[in-house]
Amino acid sequence: QVQLVESGGGLVQPGGSLRLSCAASGSIFSFNFMGWYRQAPEKQRELVASTSAGIRNYKDSVKGRFTISRDNAKNTIYLQMNSLKPEDAAVYYCRGIGPRGNYWGQGTQVTVSS
């Protein structure tokens, strides 16, 4: 069983940046999908960014502002978020799909406010 733990959330002003991290308790080398999702109050959880087979995909509203990256040696994925907007505020979750299961982190809160 792999556990995923997110960190790096917090309060940031509009236009600011944050880098989220998702650390796995085990190897993610064989994970064929890793992604970042977010869920705002009273909204459905949505996929923000993903990396699979070396291909990165982004939700349209974050393209050019967010970057997902993966470090297999550190068993960690990252989400660099720049030019943050109030509508980016949400709880951000990481997800990994590997040969033995589908794993979610507990989430980290991102608040964008002046």
N, CA, C and O atoms as a GROMACS GRO file, in nm:
protein
  456
    1GLN      N    1   0.085  -0.119   0.000
    1GLN     CA    2   0.000   0.000   0.000
    1GLN      C    3   0.088   0.124   0.000
    1GLN      O    4   0.175   0.139   0.086
    2VAL      N    5   0.066   0.211  -0.097
    2VAL     CA    6   0.141   0.335  -0.107
    2VAL      C    7   0.057   0.449  -0.052
    2VAL      O    8  -0.061   0.461  -0.083
    3GLN      N    9   0.118   0.530   0.029
    3GLN     CA   10   0.050   0.650   0.080
    3GLN      C   11   0.106   0.772   0.010
    3GLN      O   12   0.226   0.783  -0.013
    4LEU      N   13   0.016   0.864  -0.022
    4LEU     CA   14   0.055   0.990  -0.085
    4LEU      C   15   0.026   1.104   0.012
    4LEU      O   16  -0.082   1.111   0.071
    5VAL      N   17   0.122   1.191   0.030
    5VAL     CA   18   0.107   1.302   0.124
    5VAL      C   19   0.140   1.433   0.051
    5VAL      O   20   0.252   1.454   0.005
    6GLU      N   21   0.040   1.520   0.043
    6GLU     CA   22   0.059   1.650  -0.021
    6GLU      C   23   0.109   1.752   0.081
    6GLU      O   24   0.083   1.741   0.201
    7SER      N   25   0.178   1.850   0.030
    7SER     CA   26   0.222   1.963   0.112
    7SER      C   27   0.243   2.084   0.021
    7SER      O   28   0.244   2.072  -0.102
    8GLY      N   29   0.258   2.200   0.082
    8GLY     CA   30   0.289   2.319   0.006
    8GLY      C   31   0.174   2.415  -0.013
    8GLY      O   32   0.192   2.524  -0.068
    9GLY      N   33   0.055   2.376   0.032
    9GLY     CA   34  -0.058   2.467   0.020
    9GLY      C   35  -0.046   2.582   0.117
    9GLY      O   36   0.041   2.584   0.204
   10GLY      N   37  -0.136   2.677   0.101
   10GLY     CA   38  -0.135   2.792   0.191
   10GLY      C   39  -0.213   2.907   0.134
   10GLY      O   40  -0.289   2.893   0.038
   11LEU      N   41  -0.192   3.022   0.194
   11LEU     CA   42  -0.258   3.145   0.152
   11LEU      C   43  -0.162   3.225   0.064
   11LEU      O   44  -0.047   3.247   0.100
   12VAL      N   45  -0.211   3.268  -0.051
   12VAL     CA   46  -0.128   3.347  -0.142
   12VAL      C   47  -0.215   3.456  -0.204
   12VAL      O   48  -0.335   3.437  -0.223
   13GLN      N   49  -0.154   3.567  -0.235
   13GLN     CA   50  -0.228   3.676  -0.300
   13GLN      C   51  -0.247   3.646  -0.448
   13GLN      O   52  -0.169   3.571  -0.506
   14PRO      N   53  -0.350   3.702  -0.508
   14PRO     CA   54  -0.366   3.686  -0.653
   14PRO      C   55  -0.239   3.729  -0.727
   14PRO      O   56  -0.178   3.831  -0.695
   15GLY      N   57  -0.201   3.649  -0.824
   15GLY     CA   58  -0.077   3.673  -0.897
   15GLY      C   59   0.043   3.604  -0.838
   15GLY      O   60   0.150   3.601  -0.899
   16GLY      N   61   0.027   3.549  -0.721
   16GLY     CA   62   0.138   3.482  -0.654
   16GLY      C   63   0.159   3.339  -0.702
   16GLY      O   64   0.091   3.291  -0.793
   17SER      N   65   0.255   3.272  -0.638
   17SER     CA   66   0.292   3.137  -0.677
   17SER      C   67   0.298   3.045  -0.555
   17SER      O   68   0.322   3.088  -0.442
   18LEU      N   69   0.274   2.919  -0.582
   18LEU     CA   70   0.292   2.813  -0.484
   18LEU      C   71   0.346   2.690  -0.556
   18LEU      O   72   0.321   2.671  -0.675
   19ARG      N   73   0.419   2.609  -0.484
   19ARG     CA   74   0.459   2.479  -0.537
   19ARG      C   75   0.409   2.371  -0.444
   19ARG      O   76   0.447   2.364  -0.327
   20LEU      N   77   0.323   2.287  -0.497
   20LEU     CA   78   0.272   2.174  -0.420
   20LEU      C   79   0.361   2.053  -0.443
   20LEU      O   80   0.417   2.033  -0.552
   21SER      N   81   0.374   1.974  -0.340
   21SER     CA   82   0.449   1.849  -0.348
   21SER      C   83   0.359   1.733  -0.306
   21SER      O   84   0.271   1.748  -0.222
   22CYS      N   85   0.383   1.620  -0.366
   22CYS     CA   86   0.311   1.498  -0.328
   22CYS      C   87   0.415   1.389  -0.314
   22CYS      O   88   0.471   1.340  -0.413
   23ALA      N   89   0.442   1.350  -0.191
   23ALA     CA   90   0.544   1.250  -0.162
   23ALA      C   91   0.479   1.114  -0.140
   23ALA      O   92   0.384   1.101  -0.064
   24ALA      N   93   0.533   1.015  -0.207
   24ALA     CA   94   0.482   0.878  -0.193
   24ALA      C   95   0.566   0.800  -0.094
   24ALA      O   96   0.688   0.820  -0.083
   25SER      N   97   0.501   0.711  -0.021
   25SER     CA   98   0.571   0.630   0.079
   25SER      C   99   0.649   0.515   0.016
   25SER      O  100   0.732   0.452   0.080
   26GLY      N  101   0.621   0.490  -0.112
   26GLY     CA  102   0.692   0.386  -0.185
   26GLY      C  103   0.727   0.434  -0.324
   26GLY      O  104   0.707   0.550  -0.358
   27SER      N  105   0.778   0.344  -0.401
   27SER     CA  106   0.822   0.380  -0.535
   27SER      C  107   0.704   0.413  -0.626
   27SER      O  108   0.602   0.344  -0.626
   28ILE      N  109   0.721   0.520  -0.703
   28ILE     CA  110   0.620   0.555  -0.803
   28ILE      C  111   0.671   0.524  -0.943
   28ILE      O  112   0.608   0.560  -1.042
   29PHE      N  113   0.785   0.457  -0.950
   29PHE     CA  114   0.847   0.432  -1.080
   29PHE      C  115   0.751   0.361  -1.175
   29PHE      O  116   0.748   0.392  -1.294
   30SER      N  117   0.674   0.268  -1.124
   30SER     CA  118   0.584   0.191  -1.209
   30SER      C  119   0.444   0.251  -1.221
   30SER      O  120   0.356   0.193  -1.285
   31PHE      N  121   0.425   0.366  -1.161
   31PHE     CA  122   0.294   0.431  -1.171
   31PHE      C  123   0.279   0.487  -1.312
   31PHE      O  124   0.362   0.566  -1.357
   32ASN      N  125   0.174   0.446  -1.381
   32ASN     CA  126   0.158   0.492  -1.519
   32ASN      C  127   0.077   0.620  -1.529
   32ASN      O  128   0.063   0.677  -1.638
   33PHE      N  129   0.024   0.666  -1.418
   33PHE     CA  130  -0.051   0.791  -1.418
   33PHE      C  131  -0.029   0.859  -1.284
   33PHE      O  132  -0.038   0.796  -1.178
   34MET      N  133   0.001   0.988  -1.289
   34MET     CA  134   0.000   1.069  -1.167
   34MET      C  135  -0.061   1.203  -1.202
   34MET      O  136  -0.032   1.262  -1.306
   35GLY      N  137  -0.144   1.250  -1.113
   35GLY     CA  138  -0.213   1.374  -1.144
   35GLY      C  139  -0.247   1.455  -1.021
   35GLY      O  140  -0.241   1.407  -0.908
   36TRP      N  141  -0.281   1.578  -1.048
   36TRP     CA  142  -0.329   1.672  -0.946
   36TRP      C  143  -0.475   1.705  -0.976
   36TRP      O  144  -0.510   1.739  -1.089
   37TYR      N  145  -0.557   1.696  -0.876
   37TYR     CA  146  -0.697   1.731  -0.884
   37TYR      C  147  -0.723   1.843  -0.782
   37TYR      O  148  -0.643   1.868  -0.692
   38ARG      N  149  -0.836   1.908  -0.800
   38ARG     CA  150  -0.877   2.006  -0.700
   38ARG      C  151  -1.028   2.002  -0.682
   38ARG      O  152  -1.104   1.964  -0.772
   39GLN      N  153  -1.068   2.043  -0.563
   39GLN     CA  154  -1.212   2.050  -0.534
   39GLN      C  155  -1.240   2.174  -0.453
   39GLN      O  156  -1.191   2.191  -0.341
   40ALA      N  157  -1.320   2.260  -0.511
   40ALA     CA  158  -1.364   2.381  -0.443
   40ALA      C  159  -1.496   2.351  -0.372
   40ALA      O  160  -1.564   2.255  -0.408
   41PRO      N  161  -1.532   2.432  -0.274
   41PRO     CA  162  -1.658   2.408  -0.201
   41PRO      C  163  -1.776   2.399  -0.296
   41PRO      O  164  -1.793   2.482  -0.385
   42GLU      N  165  -1.858   2.297  -0.275
   42GLU     CA  166  -1.981   2.275  -0.351
   42GLU      C  167  -1.956   2.251  -0.499
   42GLU      O  168  -2.045   2.268  -0.581
   43LYS      N  169  -1.836   2.211  -0.533
   43LYS     CA  170  -1.804   2.178  -0.672
   43LYS      C  171  -1.746   2.037  -0.678
   43LYS      O  172  -1.697   1.984  -0.578
   44GLN      N  173  -1.753   1.978  -0.796
   44GLN     CA  174  -1.699   1.845  -0.814
   44GLN      C  175  -1.546   1.852  -0.823
   44GLN      O  176  -1.488   1.952  -0.863
   45ARG      N  177  -1.486   1.742  -0.785
   45ARG     CA  178  -1.341   1.733  -0.798
   45ARG      C  179  -1.306   1.729  -0.947
   45ARG      O  180  -1.371   1.660  -1.026
   46GLU      N  181  -1.203   1.804  -0.985
   46GLU     CA  182  -1.166   1.811  -1.126
   46GLU      C  183  -1.017   1.788  -1.144
   46GLU      O  184  -0.936   1.819  -1.057
   47LEU      N  185  -0.984   1.732  -1.259
   47LEU     CA  186  -0.844   1.708  -1.291
   47LEU      C  187  -0.781   1.839  -1.338
   47LEU      O  188  -0.833   1.907  -1.426
   48VAL      N  189  -0.669   1.872  -1.278
   48VAL     CA  190  -0.599   1.996  -1.311
   48VAL      C  191  -0.480   1.970  -1.402
   48VAL      O  192  -0.459   2.040  -1.501
   49ALA      N  193  -0.403   1.869  -1.367
   49ALA     CA  194  -0.283   1.837  -1.444
   49ALA      C  195  -0.248   1.691  -1.424
   49ALA      O  196  -0.271   1.635  -1.317
   50SER      N  197  -0.192   1.631  -1.527
   50SER     CA  198  -0.154   1.491  -1.515
   50SER      C  199  -0.030   1.463  -1.597
   50SER      O  200   0.004   1.536  -1.690
   51THR      N  201   0.036   1.355  -1.560
   51THR     CA  202   0.150   1.307  -1.638
   51THR      C  203   0.137   1.156  -1.652
   51THR      O  204   0.122   1.083  -1.554
   52SER      N  205   0.144   1.112  -1.776
   52SER     CA  206   0.127   0.971  -1.806
   52SER      C  207   0.209   0.938  -1.930
   52SER      O  208   0.193   1.001  -2.035
   53ALA      N  209   0.295   0.839  -1.917
   53ALA     CA  210   0.381   0.798  -2.030
   53ALA      C  211   0.458   0.916  -2.085
   53ALA      O  212   0.480   0.926  -2.205
   54GLY      N  213   0.498   1.006  -1.997
   54GLY     CA  214   0.577   1.121  -2.038
   54GLY      C  215   0.498   1.234  -2.099
   54GLY      O  216   0.555   1.336  -2.138
   55ILE      N  217   0.368   1.218  -2.107
   55ILE     CA  218   0.284   1.322  -2.165
   55ILE      C  219   0.214   1.397  -2.053
   55ILE      O  220   0.155   1.337  -1.962
   56ARG      N  221   0.221   1.526  -2.060
   56ARG     CA  222   0.156   1.610  -1.960
   56ARG      C  223   0.030   1.672  -2.020
   56ARG      O  224   0.029   1.718  -2.134
   57ASN      N  225  -0.074   1.672  -1.940
   57ASN     CA  226  -0.200   1.734  -1.981
   57ASN      C  227  -0.247   1.830  -1.873
   57ASN      O  228  -0.224   1.809  -1.754
   58TYR      N  229  -0.312   1.936  -1.918
   58TYR     CA  230  -0.358   2.040  -1.826
   58TYR      C  231  -0.501   2.080  -1.856
   58TYR      O  232  -0.546   2.077  -1.971
   59LYS      N  233  -0.570   2.116  -1.751
   59LYS     CA  234  -0.700   2.179  -1.767
   59LYS      C  235  -0.676   2.312  -1.840
   59LYS      O  236  -0.578   2.381  -1.815
   60ASP      N  237  -0.769   2.344  -1.930
   60ASP     CA  238  -0.749   2.464  -2.012
   60ASP      C  239  -0.723   2.589  -1.929
   60ASP      O  240  -0.638   2.671  -1.965
   61SER      N  241  -0.794   2.604  -1.820
   61SER     CA  242  -0.784   2.728  -1.743
   61SER      C  243  -0.650   2.745  -1.671
   61SER      O  244  -0.620   2.853  -1.621
   62VAL      N  245  -0.568   2.638  -1.665
   62VAL     CA  246  -0.440   2.650  -1.596
   62VAL      C  247  -0.321   2.641  -1.692
   62VAL      O  248  -0.206   2.655  -1.651
   63LYS      N  249  -0.350   2.616  -1.818
   63LYS     CA  250  -0.240   2.606  -1.916
   63LYS      C  251  -0.159   2.734  -1.920
   63LYS      O  252  -0.213   2.844  -1.922
   64GLY      N  253  -0.029   2.718  -1.920
   64GLY     CA  254   0.060   2.833  -1.921
   64GLY      C  255   0.090   2.889  -1.783
   64GLY      O  256   0.179   2.972  -1.768
   65ARG      N  257   0.015   2.844  -1.683
   65ARG     CA  258   0.037   2.892  -1.546
   65ARG      C  259   0.085   2.782  -1.453
   65ARG      O  260   0.164   2.807  -1.363
   66PHE      N  261   0.037   2.660  -1.474
   66PHE     CA  262   0.071   2.547  -1.387
   66PHE      C  263   0.163   2.451  -1.463
   66PHE      O  264   0.153   2.434  -1.584
   67THR      N  265   0.254   2.390  -1.388
   67THR     CA  266   0.343   2.290  -1.445
   67THR      C  267   0.351   2.170  -1.352
   67THR      O  268   0.382   2.184  -1.233
   68ILE      N  269   0.324   2.053  -1.406
   68ILE     CA  270   0.338   1.930  -1.329
   68ILE      C  271   0.473   1.868  -1.361
   68ILE      O  272   0.518   1.869  -1.476
   69SER      N  273   0.536   1.814  -1.259
   69SER     CA  274   0.663   1.746  -1.280
   69SER      C  275   0.670   1.626  -1.187
   69SER      O  276   0.596   1.614  -1.089
   70ARG      N  277   0.761   1.539  -1.222
   70ARG     CA  278   0.770   1.410  -1.152
   70ARG      C  279   0.916   1.377  -1.129
   70ARG      O  280   0.997   1.388  -1.220
   71ASP      N  281   0.949   1.338  -1.008
   71ASP     CA  282   1.085   1.297  -0.974
   71ASP      C  283   1.078   1.155  -0.919
   71ASP      O  284   1.050   1.135  -0.800
   72ASN      N  285   1.103   1.058  -1.003
   72ASN     CA  286   1.093   0.919  -0.959
   72ASN      C  287   1.195   0.885  -0.852
   72ASN      O  288   1.169   0.802  -0.765
   73ALA      N  289   1.310   0.948  -0.858
   73ALA     CA  290   1.415   0.919  -0.759
   73ALA      C  291   1.371   0.960  -0.620
   73ALA      O  292   1.410   0.898  -0.521
   74LYS      N  293   1.290   1.064  -0.612
   74LYS     CA  294   1.241   1.112  -0.483
   74LYS      C  295   1.099   1.065  -0.455
   74LYS      O  296   1.041   1.098  -0.351
   75ASN      N  297   1.042   0.988  -0.547
   75ASN     CA  298   0.904   0.939  -0.531
   75ASN      C  299   0.809   1.055  -0.503
   75ASN      O  300   0.724   1.047  -0.414
   76THR      N  301   0.824   1.160  -0.579
   76THR     CA  302   0.749   1.283  -0.554
   76THR      C  303   0.704   1.345  -0.686
   76THR      O  304   0.777   1.343  -0.785
   77ILE      N  305   0.584   1.399  -0.684
   77ILE     CA  306   0.541   1.483  -0.795
   77ILE      C  307   0.515   1.623  -0.742
   77ILE      O  308   0.490   1.644  -0.623
   78TYR      N  309   0.520   1.718  -0.834
   78TYR     CA  310   0.507   1.858  -0.797
   78TYR      C  311   0.404   1.926  -0.886
   78TYR      O  312   0.376   1.881  -0.997
   79LEU      N  313   0.350   2.033  -0.834
   79LEU     CA  314   0.267   2.120  -0.916
   79LEU      C  315   0.311   2.263  -0.888
   79LEU      O  316   0.284   2.318  -0.782
   80GLN      N  317   0.379   2.320  -0.985
   80GLN     CA  318   0.418   2.460  -0.975
   80GLN      C  319   0.302   2.544  -1.025
   80GLN      O  320   0.258   2.528  -1.139
   81MET      N  321   0.254   2.633  -0.943
   81MET     CA  322   0.138   2.716  -0.977
   81MET      C  323   0.180   2.862  -0.974
   81MET      O  324   0.218   2.915  -0.870
   82ASN      N  325   0.172   2.926  -1.088
   82ASN     CA  326   0.206   3.068  -1.100
   82ASN      C  327   0.084   3.149  -1.139
   82ASN      O  328  -0.016   3.094  -1.185
   83SER      N  329   0.093   3.276  -1.121
   83SER     CA  330  -0.016   3.368  -1.158
   83SER      C  331  -0.149   3.319  -1.103
   83SER      O  332  -0.248   3.310  -1.176
   84LEU      N  333  -0.151   3.287  -0.977
   84LEU     CA  334  -0.271   3.230  -0.917
   84LEU      C  335  -0.386   3.329  -0.916
   84LEU      O  336  -0.368   3.450  -0.900
   85LYS      N  337  -0.504   3.273  -0.935
   85LYS     CA  338  -0.627   3.353  -0.938
   85LYS      C  339  -0.719   3.306  -0.826
   85LYS      O  340  -0.706   3.193  -0.778
   86PRO      N  341  -0.811   3.391  -0.785
   86PRO     CA  342  -0.905   3.349  -0.679
   86PRO      C  343  -0.978   3.220  -0.715
   86PRO      O  344  -1.010   3.140  -0.627
   87GLU      N  345  -1.006   3.198  -0.843
   87GLU     CA  346  -1.079   3.078  -0.882
   87GLU      C  347  -0.992   2.952  -0.876
   87GLU      O  348  -1.044   2.842  -0.896
   88ASP      N  349  -0.864   2.966  -0.849
   88ASP     CA  350  -0.780   2.849  -0.828
   88ASP      C  351  -0.788   2.796  -0.684
   88ASP      O  352  -0.736   2.689  -0.654
   89ALA      N  353  -0.853   2.870  -0.599
   89ALA     CA  354  -0.863   2.827  -0.459
   89ALA      C  355  -0.942   2.698  -0.448
   89ALA      O  356  -1.051   2.685  -0.505
   90ALA      N  357  -0.887   2.604  -0.376
   90ALA     CA  358  -0.950   2.472  -0.362
   90ALA      C  359  -0.862   2.385  -0.273
   90ALA      O  360  -0.752   2.424  -0.234
   91VAL      N  361  -0.912   2.268  -0.244
   91VAL     CA  362  -0.826   2.164  -0.186
   91VAL      C  363  -0.767   2.086  -0.303
   91VAL      O  364  -0.839   2.039  -0.390
   92TYR      N  365  -0.637   2.074  -0.303
   92TYR     CA  366  -0.566   2.005  -0.410
   92TYR      C  367  -0.524   1.866  -0.364
   92TYR      O  368  -0.468   1.849  -0.256
   93TYR      N  369  -0.554   1.768  -0.449
   93TYR     CA  370  -0.524   1.629  -0.419
   93TYR      C  371  -0.432   1.571  -0.526
   93TYR      O  372  -0.443   1.605  -0.644
   94CYS      N  373  -0.342   1.486  -0.485
   94CYS     CA  374  -0.267   1.411  -0.584
   94CYS      C  375  -0.321   1.268  -0.590
   94CYS      O  376  -0.376   1.215  -0.494
   95ARG      N  377  -0.302   1.211  -0.706
   95ARG     CA  378  -0.350   1.076  -0.732
   95ARG      C  379  -0.244   1.000  -0.811
   95ARG      O  380  -0.180   1.055  -0.901
   96GLY      N  381  -0.227   0.875  -0.776
   96GLY     CA  382  -0.136   0.791  -0.850
   96GLY      C  383  -0.202   0.658  -0.882
   96GLY      O  384  -0.268   0.598  -0.798
   97ILE      N  385  -0.183   0.613  -1.005
   97ILE     CA  386  -0.237   0.483  -1.046
   97ILE      C  387  -0.119   0.394  -1.082
   97ILE      O  388  -0.043   0.421  -1.175
   98GLY      N  389  -0.106   0.286  -1.006
   98GLY     CA  390   0.003   0.194  -1.029
   98GLY      C  391  -0.048   0.054  -1.055
   98GLY      O  392  -0.169   0.032  -1.061
   99PRO      N  393   0.042  -0.039  -1.071
   99PRO     CA  394   0.001  -0.176  -1.102
   99PRO      C  395  -0.079  -0.244  -0.991
   99PRO      O  396  -0.148  -0.343  -1.016
  100ARG      N  397  -0.070  -0.191  -0.871
  100ARG     CA  398  -0.140  -0.255  -0.759
  100ARG      C  399  -0.255  -0.172  -0.705
  100ARG      O  400  -0.319  -0.212  -0.608
  101GLY      N  401  -0.282  -0.058  -0.764
  101GLY     CA  402  -0.395   0.017  -0.712
  101GLY      C  403  -0.399   0.162  -0.753
  101GLY      O  404  -0.315   0.211  -0.828
  102ASN      N  405  -0.499   0.227  -0.700
  102ASN     CA  406  -0.530   0.366  -0.727
  102ASN      C  407  -0.521   0.439  -0.593
  102ASN      O  408  -0.591   0.404  -0.498
  103TYR      N  409  -0.435   0.539  -0.586
  103TYR     CA  410  -0.406   0.601  -0.457
  103TYR      C  411  -0.435   0.751  -0.461
  103TYR      O  412  -0.412   0.818  -0.561
  104TRP      N  413  -0.486   0.801  -0.349
  104TRP     CA  414  -0.514   0.943  -0.333
  104TRP      C  415  -0.446   0.994  -0.207
  104TRP      O  416  -0.430   0.922  -0.108
  105GLY      N  417  -0.405   1.120  -0.212
  105GLY     CA  418  -0.358   1.187  -0.093
  105GLY      C  419  -0.473   1.247  -0.016
  105GLY      O  420  -0.589   1.238  -0.057
  106GLN      N  421  -0.441   1.310   0.096
  106GLN     CA  422  -0.545   1.364   0.183
  106GLN      C  423  -0.582   1.508   0.147
  106GLN      O  424  -0.682   1.561   0.196
  107GLY      N  425  -0.502   1.570   0.062
  107GLY     CA  426  -0.533   1.704   0.015
  107GLY      C  427  -0.457   1.813   0.089
  107GLY      O  428  -0.418   1.797   0.205
  108THR      N  429  -0.437   1.923   0.019
  108THR     CA  430  -0.376   2.042   0.079
  108THR      C  431  -0.454   2.164   0.032
  108THR      O  432  -0.489   2.175  -0.086
  109GLN      N  433  -0.481   2.253   0.124
  109GLN     CA  434  -0.567   2.369   0.094
  109GLN      C  435  -0.486   2.480   0.028
  109GLN      O  436  -0.377   2.515   0.073
  110VAL      N  437  -0.540   2.532  -0.079
  110VAL     CA  438  -0.484   2.651  -0.145
  110VAL      C  439  -0.588   2.761  -0.139
  110VAL      O  440  -0.701   2.744  -0.186
  111THR      N  441  -0.550   2.873  -0.081
  111THR     CA  442  -0.637   2.989  -0.071
  111THR      C  443  -0.573   3.105  -0.145
  111THR      O  444  -0.457   3.139  -0.121
  112VAL      N  445  -0.649   3.166  -0.234
  112VAL     CA  446  -0.598   3.280  -0.311
  112VAL      C  447  -0.684   3.400  -0.277
  112VAL      O  448  -0.801   3.408  -0.316
  113SER      N  449  -0.626   3.493  -0.206
  113SER     CA  450  -0.703   3.607  -0.159
  113SER      C  451  -0.610   3.721  -0.124
  113SER      O  452  -0.497   3.701  -0.080
  114SER      N  453  -0.661   3.842  -0.144
  114SER     CA  454  -0.583   3.960  -0.104
  114SER      C  455  -0.623   4.004   0.036
  114SER      O  456  -0.569   4.102   0.088
   0.00000   0.00000   0.00000
